[in-house]
Amino acid sequence: MTVSNSTTAIAPLTFVLVHGAWHGGWCWARVAEQLRAEGHVVYTPTCTGLGERSHLLSSDITLQTFVQDIVNVLVWEDLNNVVLVGHSFGGMTITGVADVVPDRIKKLVYLDAFILESGISTLDTLPANIIEKLEAGVEKAGGPVPVLAPPRLEALGLTEADDLAFEEGRVTPHPYNTYRTALQLKNPVGNNLPAAYVQCVEPEFMAVRSSFDWVRANTSWQVETLRAGHCAMVSHPEDVTQTLLAVAGV
């Protein structure tokens, strides 16, 4: 795979990196550092109710809230020609953003991400027994706001001690209503923008397999394989950086 050469003058790109469930902008720190070292501009926003914005946790948070979070970053920072990257649950977020402000986006990159079509919520895709387990977990958590507790970090493909230490204490409960709500898109998924899907395969995160299969069956998007686990931006930041630069055309 061709990657950028830091000794060659290239026009800087603008990357907006969108995290997945239980995470925040902090999870991109290692990748952001490398992209900035290459001369690129990087934003790592955190969606409402998570990470450093966990004090804003509310029952009113829906998937559309996450979309508006990122749209506002692009608008208020006046960002254009953006490489918009969504990891895991963030795939649905960037799909929503592309539907609203496609003129600000250069390319969409789905990093081992979920993709759902308009009107379909995450819960709509799950079998009844899984939904029952989720609901039981939400009920057990108690509190005024329904949340999903973070899973075991090993289940997200993390095994190294320093990676586990990086995540522990930072992952936060995820607002459950984002699982209950669906995007209402005016355009097809991706809004006809250039897009790429990066599948993490060592080990494969089976929860996103149906999204990857959907991409292969319904689009002509660029598809790349990354020999890393699901949270590759933490465990394999150099590989993720190189892949992002490659699919962005650097």
Secondary structure, 3 states (H helix, E strand, C coil): CCCCCCCCCCCCCEEEEECCCCCCHHHHHHHHHHHHHCCCEEECCCCCCCHHHHHHCCCCCCHHHHHHHHHHHHHHCCCCCEEEEEECCHHHHHHHHHHHCHHHEEEEEEECCCCCCCCCECHHHCCHHHHHHHHHHHHHHCCCCCEECCCCHHHHCCCCHHHHHHHCCCCCCEECHHHHCECCCCCCCCCCCCEEEEEEECCECHHHHHHHHHHHHHCCCEEEEECCCCCHHHHCHHHHHHHHHHHCCC
